[in-house]
Amino acid sequence: MVDSHTPERPSADLPLGPADNQTPIVSEPTEAGDGQGPLQSSATDEAAKVVNDVLHSDIGVNLLLNRLKQSITSARDFASYLKKRSALEEEHAQGLKKLCRVTHESIRRPEHRQGSYAQQYDEITRFQERMADNGINFGLELHRMHEELHDLTNNLERGRKHWKQTGLNAEKKVQDAESSMDKAKGKYDSLAEDYNRARTGDKQSGKIFGLKGPKSAVQLEEDLHRKVQAADSDYASKVHTARTQRQELLSILRPQAVKALQELISECDSALTLQLQRFASSNEKLLLNNGMSISPLRSELNGQGPEPHSLRDAIWRIDNEKDMREYILSFSSKVPPKHAEIKFERHPTLAPSQQALPQSNRQSQPYPSQQPPSAFASHVPPPGTTGPDTQALNQPNIPDNQPVLEKDHSGALQQHHYPPPAFGESPQSAGPPFAPAPYSQPQPHIQPQSTTLVNSTGTYPADLPPLKPVFGVALEDLFLRDGSAVPMVVYQCLQAVDLFGLEVEGIYRLSGTASHVSKIKAVFDNDSSQVDFRNPENFFHDVNSVAGLLKQFFRDLPDPLLTSEHYAELINASRIDDDIIRRDSLHAVINSLPDPNYATLRALTLHLNRVQEHSQANRMNAGNLAICFGPTLMGSNTGPNIADAGWQVRVIETILANTYQIFDDD
């Protein structure tokens, strides 16, 4: 028979380590003589006990690791601030020194004031140089503080990683031992219950079948007893191991980790506080040195040596009157001798043949040598005469419908009652064919007028040379030559249609007069800068000819406005059925156009949008305009592109329908 009593489970209560092996974080309370009352001392002792219990608990090591990480992060953040502040101070100081050096050099040049101003201005810049030196020293001090904090945080980080590994490994080792102990206890309790049932006769009916055949109740009880004894030994061993490891953790390993982490935290916080104190001291030193540089203290020398001067003193020493007087006196040796009295002396050879005129007639009659040429005689009044008669003499015989140039009180030419300028004339070139000035007064300087492109009969010359051709020239070449992203011919045509053609029925659909288009084209190829379509006389009051000229310009381009390079992309985008996706696809292609093409397309699209807004009057909606401009802007509809004519129209119609989604209107 086996022993009748069930083995007892060893105690799992693990005692805490000795109190003298635990390291408290709070120092001993001070004596009563330090000014603390009994209540304060009691509260301090209680708080110290709570802190000590928390640190030596299972969360103590993790708690201190997180706190050390916060300290290191704060120190690194302040070190980064010191580095950036040091760079700013050094940059400011170096820039100030460079400025002072340049000022020293420039003030000695002869075009600057000299005398007391130059001397004191030079002294003022030296004040600034001393302030720059103070700034450089301040920046160097901040840089040293940054390096010290940087090295300290690196060392502390290595220490944190070491104690993190050591402390957490010890904690995990104890946790693993206790987990093994719990598993052994569970197995031990289960076998003990089975053995108790077998021993007391509480067993199932029938025989127990094993691997080697049926077992009797006695055999089963003996087997369970052996297993219980083995489990008992294993459980007792696990308990002993867990107790030993926890005892070691609480008495040695955890106090070591807690103490080391506390020291690292204290070192980091103390170093950071020290650097903050140095930062405050450096700022005070900088401000004090700058103040002493600008306004030094008066020393009690009792006349032994010069007194230091402040910035205010240097400015007060500038003597403007003395500088002015010395400047003028420096030119005293260069004053030329006085000229003799100016008087008229008649040559002796002319004296016998000239008879003196009466004194009363000399001032009213001019000398013969002062008479103007005969060609101007009818236009020049006698000297000193004014009034309406004089103004009438100053004007040539001009028809009534021609303008007259008059002078205002300042002598500038003014234009009155002129018809609009003829084609090819700038506003400055309009005026009468000839308006001579009075002979007795010099004329003000007038800029040369631009050459007019209209002859005397009001028609265009037929033989204008193409000095600056526009038609058939690539947009990129026009941009490089004229400096305008939108060609002048496009700008003038859009302006003319905006002013005079928005209400014209069939604009851009009806053709203009071929002769008008040819003549205007020749004028643009001669010099487009001389064209002004704000006056409808300059395009024969035929706005349809202007519209036809614009379309011809786009047809004559060597590369279409929307470019051959992007032709396939535009056609593929037009085949998209979804309106939003088709718009966005076209928008992406338009954004990739060259700058002159994009700017010209934008100006044209905004203009055509204004045209379609007046479609009730001009009968030209987006679809009709797209039919007119589709092949024109994308290339000729002959050859391989003829099958894409419908898609070309759809491209332009989509652009016009989404004008303000693709282009801005400012």
Residue, then its C-alpha position, 0 to 999 in steps of 0.5 A: m500500500v502506498d502512503s495514504h496522504t496526498p503530497e502537499r504543494p510547496s509554498a509558492d510565496l516568494p519573499l522579497g529581498p532584504a530591505d537594506n539591499q534596495t536602493p531608495i531614490v529619495s534621500e533621508p529626511t532632513e532634521a527638524g532643525d532644517g525648518q521642516g515641521p513634523l507634518q512635512s517630515s512625515a509626508t516626505d517619509e511617506a512619499a519616499k517610501v511610495v517612490n521606493d516601492v514603485l521603483h523596486s516593483d516589476i514596473g520599476v526598470n521600464l519606468l526608469l528606462n522611459r524616463l531616461k529616454q525622455s531626458i536624452t530626447s530633451a538634451r538632444d533637442f536643446a543641442s539641436y537648438l544650440k547648433k542652429r542658433s550658433a549657425l545663425e549667429e555666425e552667419h549674422a556676424q560674418g555678414l556684418k563684418k563683410l558689410c563693415r569692410v565694404t563700407h570702409e572701402s567705399i567711404r574713402r572714394p572721392e564721390h563720398r563726403q569727407g571731413s568729420y562725416a567720413q571720420q565719424y562714419d568710419e568710427i560707427t562701422r568700427f562699433q559694428e565690427r566689435m559687435a560682430d566679434n562679440g557675435i562670433n564669440f557667442g556663436l562659438e560658445l554655443h557650438r561648444m555647448h552643442e558638441e558637449l551635449h551631443d557627446l553626452t547624449n550618445n554616451l547616455e544612449r549606450g548606457r541606456k541600451h546596456w541596462k535595458q538589455t541587462g535589466l529586462n533580461a533578468e526580469k524575463k528570466v524570472q518570469d520564465a521560471e515562474s511560468s515553468m513553475d505554474k505549468a509544473k503545478g498544474k500537472y502535479d495537481s492533475l495527477a494528484e487528483d487522479y491518484n486520489r480517485a484511484r486510491t479511494g475507489d472512485k473509479q470507472s466500471g470495467k477494466i482499464f486497458g493499457l498499451k500492454g493489455p488491461k490493467s487492474a485497479v492496483q496496477l493503475e494506483e501504483d502507476l499514478h503514485r509513481k507519476v505523482q511522485a515524479a511530478d512532485s519532485d519536478y514541481a518542487s525543483k521549479v519552485h526552488t529555481a523560481r524562488t532563487q532567481r526572484q531572490e537574486l533579482l530583488s536583492i542584486l539585479r534589480p537594485q543594480a539596474v535601478k541605481a544605474l538608471q537613476e545615475l544616468i538620469s541624474e547625469c543627463d538632467s544635471a548636464l542639461t541644466l548646466q548647459l541651460q545656465r551656460f546659455a543664459s550666461s552667454n546671452e547676458k555676456l553678449l548683451l553686456n559686451n554689445g552694450m559696452s561696445i556701443s556705450p562704454l563706461r566712463s573711467e575715472l582717469n582724472g585726465q590721464g588718457p583719452e575717454p572712451h567714446s560711445l556711438r552717440d558721441a561719434i554721431w554728435r561729432i559730425d559738423n556739417e557746416k565745417d565739412m561744407r566750408e572745408y569742401i568749398l575752401s579746397f577749390s579756392s585754388k581752382v577758381p578761374p580769373k575774373h572775365a573782363e566786362i562784356k561789350f560790343e566793339r566794332h571793327p575799325t574797318l567797318a566804322p567808315s561805311q556804317q552809320a549809327l542808327p538813332q538810339s530810338n530805332r536800335q532795339s526795334q530793328p534786328y540786325p541784318s545777320q539775324q534775319p531768318p531765311s526767306a522760306f520762314a519769313s511768312h511764319v516768323p513774328p517779330p521778336g517779342t510779339t505775342g497774341p492771336d496774330t502771332q499764333a496765326l503766323n506760326q501755322p502753315n496753310i493746312p486744310d480745315n480737317q487737319p489737326v494743328l500742333e500747339k504748344d502749352h505753357s511748358g513748351a511741349l507739343q499738344q495735338h488737338h482735334y485729330p482724326p484717329p491715326a492712319f494705319g501704321e502710325s503710332p499715336q505719337s506720329a499723328g499730326p500735321p505734315f509740317a508745323p515750323a517753330p518760331y525762329s527766335q526760340p529753340q525747339p525742345h527735343i522730340q523723339p523721331q517719329s515712326t515711319t507711317l505705312v499709309n501713303s498720302t491717298g490713304t491706301y496701303p503701299a503695294d510694294l512693302p518689303p517683308l522686313k520682319p515677316v510674321f506669316g509662315v514663321a514658327l511661334e518659337d522664332l517669333f517669340l525669340r525675335d519679338g519677345s512676346a509669347v502671343p504674336m502681335v498679329v494675333y493680339q491685334c486681330l483678337q482686339a479688333v474682333d473684340l471691339f467691332g466683331l462680337e455682334v457680327e453675324g457669322i464672324y469667323r465663318l464668313s470670308g473677308t475681302a481677299s484684297h484687304v487680307s492681302k494688303i493687311k498681311a503685307v503690312f504685318d510682314n513689314d513691321s507688325s509693331q506699327v499696326d493699331f486695329r483700335n481704329p477700324e479705318n486701319f482694316f477698311h472697316d472690314v472685321n471679317s477680313v481681320a477674322g480671315l487674316l487670323k485664321q490664315f496666320f494659323r494655317d501658315l504656321p510651319d507646325p500647327l498651334l497644337t503641334s504635330e507632336h501631340y496630335a495623336e494624344l489629342i485625337n485619342a483623348s477626343r475619342i473618350d466618351d466620358d466628358i470629365i475624363r476627356r476634358d482632363s486628358l486634353h488639359a494634360v496635353i495642353n499643359s505640355l505644349p511649348d510656352p508660345n503655343y500655350a500662351t497663344l492658345r490661351a489667348l485665342t480660347l478666352h477670345l472665342n469664349r467671348v464670341q460664343e457668349h454673344s452667339q444669339a447675335n453672331r450665330m456662332n456657338a461652340g460647335n460652329l467655332a470648332i468647325c471653323f478652327g478645328p483643322t486650322l489649329m490641328g493641321s490641314n484636313t488633307g492627307p492622313n488627317i482627313a479622317d480625323a476631321g470630326w475628332q479635331v472638331r471635338v477637341i476644339e469644342t471640348i476646349l471651348a466648353n471647358t474654357y475656365q477649367i483649362f485656363d484662368d481668366d485673369 
